């Protein structure tokens, strides 16, 4: 009876050993997959940083290209005020000359 029990225990140990080997293989696969995903994530982060830098450069370039347009809009807007002021002053001076001449 003790011999049979020892035999059963030994068989259970063998089964557990086989299961541990399978688990070990799975863990090795998981570790290699994890390393692969970490590598891909790092590559994607680097790519994202590069894209952010390119976007910033593009935005600066667009701002530089739009600068003359902004300046011309500003001057046109200010020119309207100056023109209105000159017309108003001319009208006042003209009226003043007319009134004095009467």
C-alpha positions as CSV (number, residue, x, y, z in Angstrom):
1,X,0.0,0.0,0.0
2,X,2.8,2.5,0.9
3,X,4.5,1.5,-2.3
4,X,1.4,2.3,-4.3
5,X,1.0,5.7,-2.5
6,X,4.6,6.5,-3.3
7,X,4.1,5.5,-6.9
8,X,1.0,7.8,-7.1
9,X,2.9,10.7,-5.5
10,X,5.7,10.2,-8.0
11,X,3.3,10.2,-10.9
12,X,1.7,13.4,-9.6
13,X,5.1,15.0,-9.3
14,X,5.8,14.0,-13.0
15,X,2.5,15.5,-14.1
16,X,3.2,18.7,-12.1
17,X,6.7,18.8,-13.6
18,X,5.2,18.6,-17.1
19,X,2.7,21.3,-16.2
20,X,5.5,23.5,-14.9
21,X,7.4,23.0,-18.1
22,X,4.4,24.1,-20.1
23,X,3.8,27.1,-17.8
24,X,7.5,27.9,-18.2
25,X,7.2,27.9,-22.0
26,X,4.1,30.1,-21.8
27,X,5.9,32.5,-19.6
28,X,8.9,32.7,-22.0
29,X,6.4,33.4,-24.8
30,X,4.7,36.1,-22.8
31,X,8.0,37.7,-21.9
32,X,9.1,37.7,-25.6
33,X,5.8,39.2,-26.6
34,X,6.0,41.8,-23.9
35,X,9.5,42.8,-25.1
36,X,8.2,43.1,-28.6
37,X,5.3,45.3,-27.6
38,X,7.5,47.5,-25.4
39,X,9.9,47.9,-28.4
40,X,6.9,48.8,-30.6
41,X,5.6,51.3,-28.0
42,X,9.0,52.9,-27.8
43,X,9.2,53.2,-31.5
44,X,5.7,54.7,-31.7
45,X,6.6,57.3,-29.0
46,X,9.7,58.3,-30.9
47,X,7.6,58.6,-34.1
48,X,5.0,60.7,-32.3
49,X,7.7,63.0,-30.9
50,X,9.2,63.4,-34.5
51,X,5.7,64.2,-35.8
52,X,5.1,66.8,-33.1
53,X,8.4,68.5,-34.1
54,X,7.4,68.4,-37.7
55,X,4.0,69.9,-36.9
56,X,5.6,72.7,-34.9
57,X,7.9,73.5,-37.8
58,X,5.0,73.4,-40.3
59,X,3.0,75.8,-38.1
60,X,6.0,78.2,-37.8
61,X,6.4,78.1,-41.6
62,X,2.7,78.7,-42.1
63,X,2.8,81.7,-39.7
64,X,5.8,83.1,-41.6
65,X,3.9,82.7,-44.9
66,X,0.8,84.3,-43.5
67,X,2.7,87.2,-42.0
68,X,2.6,89.5,-45.1
69,X,-1.2,88.8,-45.4
70,X,-1.6,89.8,-41.7
71,X,0.4,93.0,-42.2
72,X,-1.6,94.0,-45.3
73,X,-4.9,93.4,-43.4
74,X,-3.6,95.5,-40.5
75,X,-2.5,98.3,-42.8
76,X,-5.8,98.3,-44.7
77,X,-7.7,98.5,-41.5
78,X,-5.6,101.3,-40.2
79,X,-5.7,103.0,-43.6
80,X,-9.5,103.2,-43.3
81,X,-9.2,105.1,-40.1
82,X,-6.6,107.5,-41.4
83,X,-8.6,108.1,-44.5
84,X,-11.7,108.8,-42.5
85,X,-9.7,111.1,-40.2
86,X,-8.2,113.0,-43.2
87,X,-11.7,113.4,-44.8
88,X,-13.1,114.7,-41.5
89,X,-10.3,117.1,-41.0
90,X,-10.5,118.3,-44.6
91,X,-14.3,118.8,-44.2
92,X,-13.8,120.8,-41.0
93,X,-11.0,122.9,-42.6
94,X,-13.2,123.5,-45.7
95,X,-16.2,124.5,-43.6
96,X,-14.0,126.8,-41.5
97,X,-12.6,128.5,-44.6
98,X,-16.1,128.9,-46.0
99,X,-17.4,130.4,-42.7
100,X,-14.5,132.9,-42.5
101,X,-14.9,133.8,-46.1
102,X,-18.6,134.6,-45.6
